[in-house]
């Protein structure tokens, strides 16, 4: 059980590091609000002053950016500047 918690914490920290490297502040906000802070989609939209539909649009694009940065980090050496 403790190992699972440690792995979840490690993955959350890695995700936060990648999100912080993202260039678009809207992308960062959507991913942080929903995945890291645990806000609902509705609360994320309200916090950002966007419609729910707009938050979903931003989310889709943000996931593409996140995945690209994650792939760079995975393929990067220990001295990489991404992570």
Long-range contacts (C-beta under 8 A, 24 or more apart in sequence): 12-36, 14-73, 14-83, 15-66, 17-83, 18-66, 18-69, 18-70, 18-73, 18-82, 18-83, 19-66, 21-69, 21-82, 21-83, 22-62, 22-65, 22-66, 22-69, 23-65, 24-61, 24-62, 24-65, 26-58, 26-62, 27-58, 27-61, 27-62, 27-65, 27-66, 28-62, 30-55, 30-58, 30-59, 30-62, 31-59, 31-62, 31-63, 31-66, 34-59
